[in-house]
């Protein structure tokens, strides 16, 4: 037989459940979405500003900044995509036709 | 209930309390130090197919009793080890013991290279290739597809768009189709207050933290409640072990490919295109009525992520004559990883699959 929850747990549940429901319904509200959207935009703008300033300082010292690394990463990513596409074309050319599929039951 | 004050009973109770307190202290220290990390995904398996980051695993079994194999298609936002969490809590192990030949399609961890992957990439390229590899590995003509959560969406799209795909049966678990029915999760992006691009990071994907936070907003005090439950059961070694495995999984999201996310928001969420019948992929309309294979829609009654209202309409949208539903008293994760799963969910799914398969051994 499952024992009754201890007193502290019952007290916790009595507070947590209504509080959780209230917070969850607040998080679903339009106002919350608006605040979140503004916070994300401000955060992004701040990040860009910090990057701009640190980039200038790093470039003065002839050091690569995050944006330089990002550009290189994008180039590597593009190369990887091209390798994948080539690999597929090569498979199609050497392996021939797509595998035959039996008729469905 | 009357409490006995006899010296023997008192002594026994004190002894029990002291033993629990010692175990609680030991488990608490271990948990806080993080020295006892649970090992997950332990069921032995082989990789039978690999394309880019996607892999198809076949779990080893000496007792396969049914064909064709079951290809489980996992979601794009979480780790697939939730299906093989712990030897005592493993959907994969359960299905193996039920005589099924189990394979799992794992998408890996998306990075910038996958940022341009669309729904078509998964439904028209990876999935059909994995299905071919599965039947080749098992030596069968077709497979049973079993999609979980967003993996169910991908499976449904794949079968609908590729009628020649050798799929004998299609089953989905906790799969959202009516996004109007899951306002809790999609509310923030549904009405256009938040733009999908604002959630995408410099890799072009939605970062795992954003996904975790979105789930956290569904139950803002969920973490607190979960810690309270841990404290309550901290003396119980088995509970702590299971808790750690599950807690590790809930924190372990993977990036959601940006292009797929934009399509999901634009078409599935904002247009509710699967229910409205307006979904177009690769320039062609998607008709779920083209799905004619036996179909099972498994839904969880306490699912706060994909409520019944979001999952149920799928049964009526597919064109299968043999289309059935299972409504189970479980949550989104509890459907596959919980005591209820082992007792109720997994046996019923296994029974449906076995009933729609051929007996080959045992």
Interface residues (C-beta under 8 A of the other chain):
Chain A: X5 X6 X9 X12 X13 X16 X19 X20 X23 X24 X27 X28 X30 X32 X33 X34 X36 X37 X40 X41 X44 X70 X73 X74 X77 X80 X81 X84 X99 X101 X102 X104 X105
Chain B: X52 X111 X112 X113 X115 X116 X132 X136 X141 X142 X163 X164 X165 X166 X167 X168 X183 X184 X187 X188 X191 X193 X194 X195 X198 X199 X202 X217 X218 X219 X220 X221 X222 X224 X225 X228 X232 X293
